[in-house]
Amino acid sequence: MIRFVTASAAAAVVLAAFASQPASARTPYDGAWSVVIITDRGTCDRAYRYSVQIVDGIVRYAGEMGMDFRGRVGKGGAVAVSVAAGGSRADGRGRLGRDYGGGTWAGNSSTGACSGRWTAERR
C-alpha cells in the first residue's frame, strides 16, 4: 500500500506538472490526456497510467485515489505540479506539446525516495 501511495503521489505530481503559471481562458492544452508515470529509481511501483483533464490550463484528476494535486500549464506548455497522498509527496516538471508531452518527477514517502519520468498523450 505504501508503494502504491508513493507512486500515486508521483502520478499526481506528474498530473499537476501539467500546470505552473497562470492560464488564460482557454489554452491549446485543454482537453483529455493520458499520463504514464514510470519509476526509474526507488522502491515505488514501476508504472501507472492516469486519465486527466486540463481545463483553462488547470489540471483536474477525476480519479478516486485521495490525491491532492496542484498545477497549471503555462505559456509554451511548461508544466509544474505537486501531488500529495497519505504521507507521500511528489513534484513533477516538464512540457506539453500539442498532442504529446513529458518530463521528470521525484518524491518521498515512508519507504524512501523515488524518481522517474512521465509521458502524456492527448486523447
Order of alpha helices (4+ residues) and beta strands (2+ residues): alpha-beta-beta-beta-beta-beta-beta-beta-beta
